[in-house]
């Protein structure tokens, strides 16, 4: 079961995405998430949003 825990180890998804050439950002509030989603729709290609809950 430990292998299925996404929090162990603690991964930096934004840095992982950037390392693969994917733009990414982290949102701490729903307002930030909405702003990032709106910005991502104006871009070509993938955009990862890590929502901190």
N, C-alpha and C positions, 0 to 999 in steps of 0.2 A: 504494500500500500504506500510505502514511503516514496517509491518511484513515481507514483501518480500525483504527488503533491506539487502543484505549480509554484508554491512559495519556498520550496527547498531544492536547490539554492535560490536565493533571491536574485532574479534576473533583471537586468536593465534592458527592457524591450526596446526603448528608443535607441540606445546605443547599438543593440544588435541589428535593428532595422537599418540604421545609418551605415553600419559596417557592410551591409549587403546592397547599399546604394538606394535604399528606400527612405524617402523623407518621413519623419516621424516627430511627434510632439506628445507631451504629457499634459493632461488636464486634471485639475484638482476639484473643479466645480462643474456643475451641469452647464453653466453659462460659458465657461471656457471650452467645454466639449462642443457646445453648439457653434461657437465661433470657429473652432478648428474644423468642424464638419463642413461649415459653409465655405471656409477657405479651401478645403480639400476638394470640394466639388468644382472649383474653378481651375484645378490643376489637371494635367494629363498624368496618367500613371498612378501607381499605388501611393497611399499615404496612411501611415499607421497612427492611431490615436490610442495612447495608453491612458485609460480612465482610472484614476486612483480612487478606490472605494474603501 
